[in-house]
Amino acid sequence: MKICEVLHKDAVIADLKARNKKGILEELVAPVAEIAGVQQEDLVKVLLEREHLGSTGIGGGIVAFVACQDRAYAGSVWGYSDSTEAL
């Protein structure tokens, strides 16, 4: 698998605007949900449920959100973002 197969240019956000966890998730999943053909609200819900199990923060400002929202969707879609401010 090549990263260009799963990381679409439309799912790269150069500077996040949101400053809270829910807002960040909403901003991150908007392009991913559109590319994957899933509902943004459903994907945010799944990611928030995953966060309740424990933080997905890796450290050094890196967070890895992973969710399987629809078992019928067999592909992978990745999103990437950066922020000029610490969150």
PyMOL Python script that loads the backbone (N, CA, C, O; Angstrom):
from pymol import cmd

cmd.read_pdbstr("""\
ATOM      1  N   MET A   1       0.851  -1.174   0.000  1.00  0.00           N
ATOM      2  CA  MET A   1       0.000   0.000   0.000  1.00  0.00           C
ATOM      3  C   MET A   1       0.897   1.238   0.000  1.00  0.00           C
ATOM      4  O   MET A   1       1.875   1.308   0.743  1.00  0.00           O
ATOM      5  N   LYS A   2       0.556   2.189  -0.824  1.00  0.00           N
ATOM      6  CA  LYS A   2       1.267   3.461  -0.868  1.00  0.00           C
ATOM      7  C   LYS A   2       0.427   4.505  -0.146  1.00  0.00           C
ATOM      8  O   LYS A   2      -0.802   4.478  -0.209  1.00  0.00           O
ATOM      9  N   ILE A   3       1.101   5.425   0.543  1.00  0.00           N
ATOM     10  CA  ILE A   3       0.377   6.434   1.311  1.00  0.00           C
ATOM     11  C   ILE A   3      -0.541   7.263   0.416  1.00  0.00           C
ATOM     12  O   ILE A   3      -1.597   7.709   0.865  1.00  0.00           O
ATOM     13  N   CYS A   4      -0.158   7.475  -0.832  1.00  0.00           N
ATOM     14  CA  CYS A   4      -0.999   8.260  -1.739  1.00  0.00           C
ATOM     15  C   CYS A   4      -2.294   7.540  -2.101  1.00  0.00           C
ATOM     16  O   CYS A   4      -3.214   8.155  -2.640  1.00  0.00           O
ATOM     17  N   GLU A   5      -2.373   6.246  -1.812  1.00  0.00           N
ATOM     18  CA  GLU A   5      -3.604   5.493  -2.066  1.00  0.00           C
ATOM     19  C   GLU A   5      -4.651   5.712  -0.978  1.00  0.00           C
ATOM     20  O   GLU A   5      -5.841   5.503  -1.210  1.00  0.00           O
ATOM     21  N   VAL A   6      -4.214   6.131   0.206  1.00  0.00           N
ATOM     22  CA  VAL A   6      -5.153   6.289   1.317  1.00  0.00           C
ATOM     23  C   VAL A   6      -5.209   7.715   1.863  1.00  0.00           C
ATOM     24  O   VAL A   6      -6.196   8.093   2.494  1.00  0.00           O
ATOM     25  N   LEU A   7      -4.175   8.502   1.631  1.00  0.00           N
ATOM     26  CA  LEU A   7      -4.160   9.891   2.096  1.00  0.00           C
ATOM     27  C   LEU A   7      -4.455  10.804   0.917  1.00  0.00           C
ATOM     28  O   LEU A   7      -3.569  11.141   0.131  1.00  0.00           O
ATOM     29  N   HIS A   8      -5.711  11.194   0.813  1.00  0.00           N
ATOM     30  CA  HIS A   8      -6.150  12.049  -0.287  1.00  0.00           C
ATOM     31  C   HIS A   8      -5.766  13.502  -0.008  1.00  0.00           C
ATOM     32  O   HIS A   8      -5.806  13.952   1.137  1.00  0.00           O
ATOM     33  N   LYS A   9      -5.401  14.220  -1.044  1.00  0.00           N
ATOM     34  CA  LYS A   9      -5.000  15.622  -0.868  1.00  0.00           C
ATOM     35  C   LYS A   9      -6.121  16.455  -0.261  1.00  0.00           C
ATOM     36  O   LYS A   9      -5.855  17.424   0.451  1.00  0.00           O
ATOM     37  N   ASP A  10      -7.369  16.091  -0.531  1.00  0.00           N
ATOM     38  CA  ASP A  10      -8.498  16.839   0.032  1.00  0.00           C
ATOM     39  C   ASP A  10      -8.676  16.592   1.526  1.00  0.00           C
ATOM     40  O   ASP A  10      -9.416  17.319   2.189  1.00  0.00           O
ATOM     41  N   ALA A  11      -7.998  15.563   2.066  1.00  0.00           N
ATOM     42  CA  ALA A  11      -8.106  15.246   3.487  1.00  0.00           C
ATOM     43  C   ALA A  11      -6.896  15.745   4.278  1.00  0.00           C
ATOM     44  O   ALA A  11      -6.679  15.332   5.417  1.00  0.00           O
ATOM     45  N   VAL A  12      -6.113  16.633   3.670  1.00  0.00           N
ATOM     46  CA  VAL A  12      -4.978  17.245   4.351  1.00  0.00           C
ATOM     47  C   VAL A  12      -5.372  18.671   4.728  1.00  0.00           C
ATOM     48  O   VAL A  12      -5.690  19.490   3.866  1.00  0.00           O
ATOM     49  N   ILE A  13      -5.345  18.949   6.017  1.00  0.00           N
ATOM     50  CA  ILE A  13      -5.711  20.275   6.517  1.00  0.00           C
ATOM     51  C   ILE A  13      -4.451  20.920   7.064  1.00  0.00           C
ATOM     52  O   ILE A  13      -3.865  20.433   8.031  1.00  0.00           O
ATOM     53  N   ALA A  14      -4.031  22.023   6.441  1.00  0.00           N
ATOM     54  CA  ALA A  14      -2.757  22.647   6.789  1.00  0.00           C
ATOM     55  C   ALA A  14      -2.766  23.295   8.173  1.00  0.00           C
ATOM     56  O   ALA A  14      -1.744  23.278   8.859  1.00  0.00           O
ATOM     57  N   ASP A  15      -3.880  23.858   8.593  1.00  0.00           N
ATOM     58  CA  ASP A  15      -3.913  24.520   9.897  1.00  0.00           C
ATOM     59  C   ASP A  15      -5.313  24.393  10.489  1.00  0.00           C
ATOM     60  O   ASP A  15      -6.259  25.030  10.025  1.00  0.00           O
ATOM     61  N   LEU A  16      -5.428  23.565  11.515  1.00  0.00           N
ATOM     62  CA  LEU A  16      -6.729  23.387  12.174  1.00  0.00           C
ATOM     63  C   LEU A  16      -7.214  24.690  12.778  1.00  0.00           C
ATOM     64  O   LEU A  16      -6.427  25.459  13.329  1.00  0.00           O
ATOM     65  N   LYS A  17      -8.483  24.932  12.677  1.00  0.00           N
ATOM     66  CA  LYS A  17      -9.087  26.134  13.274  1.00  0.00           C
ATOM     67  C   LYS A  17      -9.695  25.823  14.641  1.00  0.00           C
ATOM     68  O   LYS A  17      -9.697  26.672  15.532  1.00  0.00           O
ATOM     69  N   ALA A  18     -10.210  24.607  14.804  1.00  0.00           N
ATOM     70  CA  ALA A  18     -10.884  24.218  16.050  1.00  0.00           C
ATOM     71  C   ALA A  18      -9.881  24.158  17.197  1.00  0.00           C
ATOM     72  O   ALA A  18      -8.686  23.949  16.984  1.00  0.00           O
ATOM     73  N   ARG A  19     -10.383  24.343  18.416  1.00  0.00           N
ATOM     74  CA  ARG A  19      -9.527  24.354  19.592  1.00  0.00           C
ATOM     75  C   ARG A  19     -10.007  23.417  20.695  1.00  0.00           C
ATOM     76  O   ARG A  19      -9.473  23.434  21.805  1.00  0.00           O
ATOM     77  N   ASN A  20     -11.024  22.594  20.389  1.00  0.00           N
ATOM     78  CA  ASN A  20     -11.458  21.601  21.371  1.00  0.00           C
ATOM     79  C   ASN A  20     -11.603  20.266  20.658  1.00  0.00           C
ATOM     80  O   ASN A  20     -11.702  20.214  19.432  1.00  0.00           O
ATOM     81  N   LYS A  21     -11.614  19.181  21.438  1.00  0.00           N
ATOM     82  CA  LYS A  21     -11.581  17.832  20.869  1.00  0.00           C
ATOM     83  C   LYS A  21     -12.708  17.585  19.868  1.00  0.00           C
ATOM     84  O   LYS A  21     -12.451  17.090  18.771  1.00  0.00           O
ATOM     85  N   LYS A  22     -13.941  17.916  20.220  1.00  0.00           N
ATOM     86  CA  LYS A  22     -15.065  17.652  19.314  1.00  0.00           C
ATOM     87  C   LYS A  22     -14.928  18.474  18.036  1.00  0.00           C
ATOM     88  O   LYS A  22     -15.160  17.969  16.937  1.00  0.00           O
ATOM     89  N   GLY A  23     -14.552  19.737  18.183  1.00  0.00           N
ATOM     90  CA  GLY A  23     -14.378  20.588  17.012  1.00  0.00           C
ATOM     91  C   GLY A  23     -13.265  20.107  16.104  1.00  0.00           C
ATOM     92  O   GLY A  23     -13.382  20.155  14.880  1.00  0.00           O
ATOM     93  N   ILE A  24     -12.184  19.641  16.711  1.00  0.00           N
ATOM     94  CA  ILE A  24     -11.069  19.112  15.934  1.00  0.00           C
ATOM     95  C   ILE A  24     -11.513  17.879  15.156  1.00  0.00           C
ATOM     96  O   ILE A  24     -11.217  17.745  13.969  1.00  0.00           O
ATOM     97  N   LEU A  25     -12.222  16.983  15.831  1.00  0.00           N
ATOM     98  CA  LEU A  25     -12.709  15.785  15.146  1.00  0.00           C
ATOM     99  C   LEU A  25     -13.636  16.142  14.000  1.00  0.00           C
ATOM    100  O   LEU A  25     -13.527  15.576  12.912  1.00  0.00           O
ATOM    101  N   GLU A  26     -14.547  17.073  14.233  1.00  0.00           N
ATOM    102  CA  GLU A  26     -15.478  17.481  13.170  1.00  0.00           C
ATOM    103  C   GLU A  26     -14.720  18.036  11.974  1.00  0.00           C
ATOM    104  O   GLU A  26     -15.049  17.739  10.826  1.00  0.00           O
ATOM    105  N   GLU A  27     -13.705  18.842  12.250  1.00  0.00           N
ATOM    106  CA  GLU A  27     -12.918  19.437  11.173  1.00  0.00           C
ATOM    107  C   GLU A  27     -12.107  18.368  10.424  1.00  0.00           C
ATOM    108  O   GLU A  27     -12.018  18.392   9.196  1.00  0.00           O
ATOM    109  N   LEU A  28     -11.525  17.442  11.174  1.00  0.00           N
ATOM    110  CA  LEU A  28     -10.717  16.392  10.561  1.00  0.00           C
ATOM    111  C   LEU A  28     -11.535  15.420   9.715  1.00  0.00           C
ATOM    112  O   LEU A  28     -11.106  15.028   8.630  1.00  0.00           O
ATOM    113  N   VAL A  29     -12.707  15.032  10.205  1.00  0.00           N
ATOM    114  CA  VAL A  29     -13.454  13.991   9.501  1.00  0.00           C
ATOM    115  C   VAL A  29     -14.299  14.516   8.352  1.00  0.00           C
ATOM    116  O   VAL A  29     -14.761  13.722   7.533  1.00  0.00           O
ATOM    117  N   ALA A  30     -14.517  15.802   8.260  1.00  0.00           N
ATOM    118  CA  ALA A  30     -15.357  16.330   7.179  1.00  0.00           C
ATOM    119  C   ALA A  30     -14.878  15.847   5.802  1.00  0.00           C
ATOM    120  O   ALA A  30     -15.673  15.268   5.061  1.00  0.00           O
ATOM    121  N   PRO A  31     -13.609  16.064   5.436  1.00  0.00           N
ATOM    122  CA  PRO A  31     -13.187  15.578   4.114  1.00  0.00           C
ATOM    123  C   PRO A  31     -13.085  14.058   4.042  1.00  0.00           C
ATOM    124  O   PRO A  31     -13.370  13.469   2.999  1.00  0.00           O
ATOM    125  N   VAL A  32     -12.681  13.415   5.143  1.00  0.00           N
ATOM    126  CA  VAL A  32     -12.558  11.955   5.154  1.00  0.00           C
ATOM    127  C   VAL A  32     -13.922  11.303   4.946  1.00  0.00           C
ATOM    128  O   VAL A  32     -14.052  10.356   4.171  1.00  0.00           O
ATOM    129  N   ALA A  33     -14.938  11.815   5.643  1.00  0.00           N
ATOM    130  CA  ALA A  33     -16.288  11.265   5.514  1.00  0.00           C
ATOM    131  C   ALA A  33     -16.800  11.420   4.085  1.00  0.00           C
ATOM    132  O   ALA A  33     -17.419  10.507   3.539  1.00  0.00           O
ATOM    133  N   GLU A  34     -16.542  12.570   3.486  1.00  0.00           N
ATOM    134  CA  GLU A  34     -16.997  12.791   2.106  1.00  0.00           C
ATOM    135  C   GLU A  34     -16.306  11.821   1.145  1.00  0.00           C
ATOM    136  O   GLU A  34     -16.956  11.240   0.275  1.00  0.00           O
ATOM    137  N   ILE A  35     -15.010  11.649   1.298  1.00  0.00           N
ATOM    138  CA  ILE A  35     -14.246  10.741   0.430  1.00  0.00           C
ATOM    139  C   ILE A  35     -14.725   9.303   0.605  1.00  0.00           C
ATOM    140  O   ILE A  35     -14.882   8.570  -0.371  1.00  0.00           O
ATOM    141  N   ALA A  36     -14.958   8.902   1.869  1.00  0.00           N
ATOM    142  CA  ALA A  36     -15.367   7.522   2.160  1.00  0.00           C
ATOM    143  C   ALA A  36     -16.849   7.277   1.916  1.00  0.00           C
ATOM    144  O   ALA A  36     -17.291   6.130   1.859  1.00  0.00           O
ATOM    145  N   GLY A  37     -17.620   8.359   1.771  1.00  0.00           N
ATOM    146  CA  GLY A  37     -19.053   8.209   1.541  1.00  0.00           C
ATOM    147  C   GLY A  37     -19.810   7.804   2.787  1.00  0.00           C
ATOM    148  O   GLY A  37     -20.788   7.061   2.712  1.00  0.00           O
ATOM    149  N   VAL A  38     -19.355   8.295   3.944  1.00  0.00           N
ATOM    150  CA  VAL A  38     -20.047   8.016   5.209  1.00  0.00           C
ATOM    151  C   VAL A  38     -20.511   9.331   5.809  1.00  0.00           C
ATOM    152  O   VAL A  38     -20.051  10.402   5.411  1.00  0.00           O
ATOM    153  N   GLN A  39     -21.424   9.248   6.767  1.00  0.00           N
ATOM    154  CA  GLN A  39     -21.953  10.442   7.420  1.00  0.00           C
ATOM    155  C   GLN A  39     -20.924  11.012   8.394  1.00  0.00           C
ATOM    156  O   GLN A  39     -20.387  10.285   9.230  1.00  0.00           O
ATOM    157  N   GLN A  40     -20.652  12.303   8.286  1.00  0.00           N
ATOM    158  CA  GLN A  40     -19.688  12.964   9.157  1.00  0.00           C
ATOM    159  C   GLN A  40     -20.075  12.810  10.625  1.00  0.00           C
ATOM    160  O   GLN A  40     -19.221  12.516  11.462  1.00  0.00           O
ATOM    161  N   GLU A  41     -21.347  13.007  10.942  1.00  0.00           N
ATOM    162  CA  GLU A  41     -21.800  12.931  12.332  1.00  0.00           C
ATOM    163  C   GLU A  41     -21.575  11.538  12.916  1.00  0.00           C
ATOM    164  O   GLU A  41     -21.202  11.397  14.080  1.00  0.00           O
ATOM    165  N   ASP A  42     -21.804  10.519  12.105  1.00  0.00           N
ATOM    166  CA  ASP A  42     -21.604   9.142  12.564  1.00  0.00           C
ATOM    167  C   ASP A  42     -20.129   8.866  12.847  1.00  0.00           C
ATOM    168  O   ASP A  42     -19.791   8.216  13.837  1.00  0.00           O
ATOM    169  N   LEU A  43     -19.267   9.357  11.986  1.00  0.00           N
ATOM    170  CA  LEU A  43     -17.841   9.131  12.158  1.00  0.00           C
ATOM    171  C   LEU A  43     -17.319   9.876  13.388  1.00  0.00           C
ATOM    172  O   LEU A  43     -16.503   9.335  14.134  1.00  0.00           O
ATOM    173  N   VAL A  44     -17.775  11.100  13.605  1.00  0.00           N
ATOM    174  CA  VAL A  44     -17.385  11.844  14.806  1.00  0.00           C
ATOM    175  C   VAL A  44     -17.832  11.089  16.055  1.00  0.00           C
ATOM    176  O   VAL A  44     -17.080  10.984  17.024  1.00  0.00           O
ATOM    177  N   LYS A  45     -19.044  10.568  16.031  1.00  0.00           N
ATOM    178  CA  LYS A  45     -19.569   9.808  17.170  1.00  0.00           C
ATOM    179  C   LYS A  45     -18.690   8.598  17.471  1.00  0.00           C
ATOM    180  O   LYS A  45     -18.360   8.342  18.629  1.00  0.00           O
ATOM    181  N   VAL A  46     -18.311   7.854  16.434  1.00  0.00           N
ATOM    182  CA  VAL A  46     -17.467   6.673  16.607  1.00  0.00           C
ATOM    183  C   VAL A  46     -16.116   7.066  17.194  1.00  0.00           C
ATOM    184  O   VAL A  46     -15.604   6.385  18.083  1.00  0.00           O
ATOM    185  N   LEU A  47     -15.537   8.154  16.704  1.00  0.00           N
ATOM    186  CA  LEU A  47     -14.238   8.589  17.205  1.00  0.00           C
ATOM    187  C   LEU A  47     -14.327   9.074  18.645  1.00  0.00           C
ATOM    188  O   LEU A  47     -13.424   8.810  19.439  1.00  0.00           O
ATOM    189  N   LEU A  48     -15.398   9.778  18.994  1.00  0.00           N
ATOM    190  CA  LEU A  48     -15.569  10.221  20.380  1.00  0.00           C
ATOM    191  C   LEU A  48     -15.753   9.025  21.306  1.00  0.00           C
ATOM    192  O   LEU A  48     -15.234   9.017  22.423  1.00  0.00           O
ATOM    193  N   GLU A  49     -16.490   8.016  20.849  1.00  0.00           N
ATOM    194  CA  GLU A  49     -16.650   6.796  21.647  1.00  0.00           C
ATOM    195  C   GLU A  49     -15.297   6.124  21.857  1.00  0.00           C
ATOM    196  O   GLU A  49     -15.015   5.621  22.945  1.00  0.00           O
ATOM    197  N   ARG A  50     -14.468   6.114  20.831  1.00  0.00           N
ATOM    198  CA  ARG A  50     -13.133   5.527  20.948  1.00  0.00           C
ATOM    199  C   ARG A  50     -12.287   6.309  21.943  1.00  0.00           C
ATOM    200  O   ARG A  50     -11.536   5.713  22.715  1.00  0.00           O
ATOM    201  N   GLU A  51     -12.394   7.625  21.938  1.00  0.00           N
ATOM    202  CA  GLU A  51     -11.637   8.466  22.862  1.00  0.00           C
ATOM    203  C   GLU A  51     -12.024   8.206  24.317  1.00  0.00           C
ATOM    204  O   GLU A  51     -11.194   8.364  25.213  1.00  0.00           O
ATOM    205  N   HIS A  52     -13.268   7.811  24.560  1.00  0.00           N
ATOM    206  CA  HIS A  52     -13.708   7.520  25.930  1.00  0.00           C
ATOM    207  C   HIS A  52     -13.008   6.282  26.490  1.00  0.00           C
ATOM    208  O   HIS A  52     -12.926   6.116  27.707  1.00  0.00           O
ATOM    209  N   LEU A  53     -12.508   5.419  25.618  1.00  0.00           N
ATOM    210  CA  LEU A  53     -11.771   4.234  26.060  1.00  0.00           C
ATOM    211  C   LEU A  53     -10.372   4.602  26.542  1.00  0.00           C
ATOM    212  O   LEU A  53      -9.775   3.883  27.344  1.00  0.00           O
ATOM    213  N   GLY A  54      -9.863   5.705  26.058  1.00  0.00           N
ATOM    214  CA  GLY A  54      -8.527   6.174  26.406  1.00  0.00           C
ATOM    215  C   GLY A  54      -8.030   7.105  25.322  1.00  0.00           C
ATOM    216  O   GLY A  54      -8.471   7.030  24.175  1.00  0.00           O
ATOM    217  N   SER A  55      -7.125   7.972  25.683  1.00  0.00           N
ATOM    218  CA  SER A  55      -6.618   8.951  24.742  1.00  0.00           C
ATOM    219  C   SER A  55      -5.891   8.288  23.580  1.00  0.00           C
ATOM    220  O   SER A  55      -5.199   7.285  23.754  1.00  0.00           O
ATOM    221  N   THR A  56      -6.054   8.855  22.409  1.00  0.00           N
ATOM    222  CA  THR A  56      -5.335   8.368  21.232  1.00  0.00           C
ATOM    223  C   THR A  56      -4.069   9.189  21.003  1.00  0.00           C
ATOM    224  O   THR A  56      -3.393   9.041  19.985  1.00  0.00           O
ATOM    225  N   GLY A  57      -3.761  10.055  21.964  1.00  0.00           N
ATOM    226  CA  GLY A  57      -2.545  10.847  21.871  1.00  0.00           C
ATOM    227  C   GLY A  57      -1.312   9.966  21.993  1.00  0.00           C
ATOM    228  O   GLY A  57      -1.230   9.126  22.889  1.00  0.00           O
ATOM    229  N   ILE A  58      -0.366  10.155  21.106  1.00  0.00           N
ATOM    230  CA  ILE A  58       0.874   9.386  21.107  1.00  0.00           C
ATOM    231  C   ILE A  58       1.949  10.139  21.880  1.00  0.00           C
ATOM    232  O   ILE A  58       2.808   9.535  22.523  1.00  0.00           O
ATOM    233  N   GLY A  59       1.891  11.452  21.809  1.00  0.00           N
ATOM    234  CA  GLY A  59       2.898  12.303  22.438  1.00  0.00           C
ATOM    235  C   GLY A  59       3.556  13.183  21.396  1.00  0.00           C
ATOM    236  O   GLY A  59       3.511  12.891  20.201  1.00  0.00           O
ATOM    237  N   GLY A  60       4.161  14.250  21.852  1.00  0.00           N
ATOM    238  CA  GLY A  60       4.823  15.155  20.918  1.00  0.00           C
ATOM    239  C   GLY A  60       3.851  15.838  19.975  1.00  0.00           C
ATOM    240  O   GLY A  60       4.223  16.238  18.872  1.00  0.00           O
ATOM    241  N   GLY A  61       2.588  15.974  20.413  1.00  0.00           N
ATOM    242  CA  GLY A  61       1.586  16.620  19.576  1.00  0.00           C
ATOM    243  C   GLY A  61       0.979  15.729  18.517  1.00  0.00           C
ATOM    244  O   GLY A  61       0.293  16.222  17.622  1.00  0.00           O
ATOM    245  N   ILE A  62       1.212  14.426  18.591  1.00  0.00           N
ATOM    246  CA  ILE A  62       0.701  13.495  17.586  1.00  0.00           C
ATOM    247  C   ILE A  62      -0.470  12.708  18.157  1.00  0.00           C
ATOM    248  O   ILE A  62      -0.403  12.175  19.264  1.00  0.00           O
ATOM    249  N   VAL A  63      -1.537  12.649  17.381  1.00  0.00           N
ATOM    250  CA  VAL A  63      -2.721  11.878  17.747  1.00  0.00           C
ATOM    251  C   VAL A  63      -3.078  10.992  16.564  1.00  0.00           C
ATOM    252  O   VAL A  63      -3.047  11.438  15.417  1.00  0.00           O
ATOM    253  N   ALA A  64      -3.415   9.750  16.836  1.00  0.00           N
ATOM    254  CA  ALA A  64      -3.793   8.814  15.776  1.00  0.00           C
ATOM    255  C   ALA A  64      -5.216   8.336  16.032  1.00  0.00           C
ATOM    256  O   ALA A  64      -5.438   7.477  16.885  1.00  0.00           O
ATOM    257  N   PHE A  65      -6.169   8.880  15.309  1.00  0.00           N
ATOM    258  CA  PHE A  65      -7.561   8.458  15.422  1.00  0.00           C
ATOM    259  C   PHE A  65      -7.809   7.319  14.450  1.00  0.00           C
ATOM    260  O   PHE A  65      -7.470   7.416  13.270  1.00  0.00           O
ATOM    261  N   VAL A  66      -8.393   6.253  14.939  1.00  0.00           N
ATOM    262  CA  VAL A  66      -8.715   5.114  14.096  1.00  0.00           C
ATOM    263  C   VAL A  66     -10.156   4.724  14.379  1.00  0.00           C
ATOM    264  O   VAL A  66     -10.564   4.629  15.536  1.00  0.00           O
ATOM    265  N   ALA A  67     -10.920   4.499  13.331  1.00  0.00           N
ATOM    266  CA  ALA A  67     -12.315   4.095  13.518  1.00  0.00           C
ATOM    267  C   ALA A  67     -12.760   3.239  12.355  1.00  0.00           C
ATOM    268  O   ALA A  67     -12.356   3.452  11.211  1.00  0.00           O
ATOM    269  N   CYS A  68     -13.584   2.286  12.660  1.00  0.00           N
ATOM    270  CA  CYS A  68     -14.249   1.488  11.642  1.00  0.00           C
ATOM    271  C   CYS A  68     -15.728   1.780  11.806  1.00  0.00           C
ATOM    272  O   CYS A  68     -16.383   1.231  12.692  1.00  0.00           O
ATOM    273  N   GLN A  69     -16.245   2.634  10.962  1.00  0.00           N
ATOM    274  CA  GLN A  69     -17.613   3.097  11.116  1.00  0.00           C
ATOM    275  C   GLN A  69     -18.591   2.226  10.352  1.00  0.00           C
ATOM    276  O   GLN A  69     -19.744   2.083  10.756  1.00  0.00           O
ATOM    277  N   ASP A  70     -18.145   1.648   9.261  1.00  0.00           N
ATOM    278  CA  ASP A  70     -19.058   0.906   8.397  1.00  0.00           C
ATOM    279  C   ASP A  70     -18.355  -0.354   7.906  1.00  0.00           C
ATOM    280  O   ASP A  70     -17.421  -0.275   7.108  1.00  0.00           O
ATOM    281  N   ARG A  71     -18.794  -1.494   8.371  1.00  0.00           N
ATOM    282  CA  ARG A  71     -18.134  -2.748   7.985  1.00  0.00           C
ATOM    283  C   ARG A  71     -18.254  -3.006   6.478  1.00  0.00           C
ATOM    284  O   ARG A  71     -17.470  -3.770   5.916  1.00  0.00           O
ATOM    285  N   ALA A  72     -19.213  -2.383   5.839  1.00  0.00           N
ATOM    286  CA  ALA A  72     -19.374  -2.572   4.397  1.00  0.00           C
ATOM    287  C   ALA A  72     -18.311  -1.810   3.619  1.00  0.00           C
ATOM    288  O   ALA A  72     -18.050  -2.113   2.455  1.00  0.00           O
ATOM    289  N   TYR A  73     -17.695  -0.815   4.267  1.00  0.00           N
ATOM    290  CA  TYR A  73     -16.639  -0.041   3.602  1.00  0.00           C
ATOM    291  C   TYR A  73     -15.316  -0.726   3.861  1.00  0.00           C
ATOM    292  O   TYR A  73     -14.821  -0.703   4.988  1.00  0.00           O
ATOM    293  N   ALA A  74     -14.735  -1.333   2.848  1.00  0.00           N
ATOM    294  CA  ALA A  74     -13.538  -2.151   3.017  1.00  0.00           C
ATOM    295  C   ALA A  74     -12.247  -1.359   2.851  1.00  0.00           C
ATOM    296  O   ALA A  74     -11.173  -1.869   3.173  1.00  0.00           O
ATOM    297  N   GLY A  75     -12.322  -0.147   2.367  1.00  0.00           N
ATOM    298  CA  GLY A  75     -11.113   0.629   2.114  1.00  0.00           C
ATOM    299  C   GLY A  75     -10.645   1.410   3.326  1.00  0.00           C
ATOM    300  O   GLY A  75     -11.277   1.402   4.382  1.00  0.00           O
ATOM    301  N   SER A  76      -9.532   2.078   3.148  1.00  0.00           N
ATOM    302  CA  SER A  76      -8.989   2.959   4.174  1.00  0.00           C
ATOM    303  C   SER A  76      -8.930   4.363   3.611  1.00  0.00           C
ATOM    304  O   SER A  76      -8.573   4.570   2.452  1.00  0.00           O
ATOM    305  N   VAL A  77      -9.281   5.316   4.440  1.00  0.00           N
ATOM    306  CA  VAL A  77      -9.132   6.721   4.083  1.00  0.00           C
ATOM    307  C   VAL A  77      -8.451   7.392   5.259  1.00  0.00           C
ATOM    308  O   VAL A  77      -8.913   7.286   6.395  1.00  0.00           O
ATOM    309  N   TRP A  78      -7.371   8.072   4.993  1.00  0.00           N
ATOM    310  CA  TRP A  78      -6.640   8.756   6.046  1.00  0.00           C
ATOM    311  C   TRP A  78      -6.805  10.250   5.887  1.00  0.00           C
ATOM    312  O   TRP A  78      -7.016  10.761   4.788  1.00  0.00           O
ATOM    313  N   GLY A  79      -6.705  10.933   7.003  1.00  0.00           N
ATOM    314  CA  GLY A  79      -6.684  12.389   6.992  1.00  0.00           C
ATOM    315  C   GLY A  79      -5.441  12.840   7.742  1.00  0.00           C
ATOM    316  O   GLY A  79      -4.913  12.111   8.581  1.00  0.00           O
ATOM    317  N   TYR A  80      -4.987  14.018   7.441  1.00  0.00           N
ATOM    318  CA  TYR A  80      -3.827  14.583   8.133  1.00  0.00           C
ATOM    319  C   TYR A  80      -4.088  16.055   8.369  1.00  0.00           C
ATOM    320  O   TYR A  80      -4.663  16.747   7.530  1.00  0.00           O
ATOM    321  N   SER A  81      -3.656  16.516   9.521  1.00  0.00           N
ATOM    322  CA  SER A  81      -3.754  17.951   9.782  1.00  0.00           C
ATOM    323  C   SER A  81      -2.608  18.377  10.663  1.00  0.00           C
ATOM    324  O   SER A  81      -1.899  17.560  11.250  1.00  0.00           O
ATOM    325  N   ASP A  82      -2.452  19.661  10.735  1.00  0.00           N
ATOM    326  CA  ASP A  82      -1.419  20.270  11.549  1.00  0.00           C
ATOM    327  C   ASP A  82      -2.041  21.510  12.173  1.00  0.00           C
ATOM    328  O   ASP A  82      -3.045  22.033  11.689  1.00  0.00           O
ATOM    329  N   SER A  83      -1.440  21.958  13.232  1.00  0.00           N
ATOM    330  CA  SER A  83      -1.910  23.169  13.878  1.00  0.00           C
ATOM    331  C   SER A  83      -0.713  24.020  14.266  1.00  0.00           C
ATOM    332  O   SER A  83       0.300  23.502  14.734  1.00  0.00           O
ATOM    333  N   THR A  84      -0.832  25.319  14.073  1.00  0.00           N
ATOM    334  CA  THR A  84       0.258  26.201  14.440  1.00  0.00           C
ATOM    335  C   THR A  84       0.273  26.467  15.941  1.00  0.00           C
ATOM    336  O   THR A  84       1.265  26.966  16.472  1.00  0.00           O
ATOM    337  N   GLU A  85      -0.814  26.139  16.626  1.00  0.00           N
ATOM    338  CA  GLU A  85      -0.912  26.323  18.073  1.00  0.00           C
ATOM    339  C   GLU A  85      -1.062  24.974  18.762  1.00  0.00           C
ATOM    340  O   GLU A  85      -1.645  24.039  18.213  1.00  0.00           O
ATOM    341  N   ALA A  86      -0.529  24.892  19.966  1.00  0.00           N
ATOM    342  CA  ALA A  86      -0.707  23.672  20.752  1.00  0.00           C
ATOM    343  C   ALA A  86      -2.170  23.523  21.134  1.00  0.00           C
ATOM    344  O   ALA A  86      -2.837  24.506  21.455  1.00  0.00           O
ATOM    345  N   LEU A  87      -2.665  22.303  21.099  1.00  0.00           N
ATOM    346  CA  LEU A  87      -4.065  22.046  21.406  1.00  0.00           C
ATOM    347  C   LEU A  87      -4.176  21.341  22.731  1.00  0.00           C
ATOM    348  O   LEU A  87      -5.282  21.033  23.175  1.00  0.00           O
TER     349      LEU A  87
END
""", "prot")
cmd.dss("prot")
cmd.show_as("cartoon", "prot")
cmd.util.cbc("prot")
cmd.orient("prot")
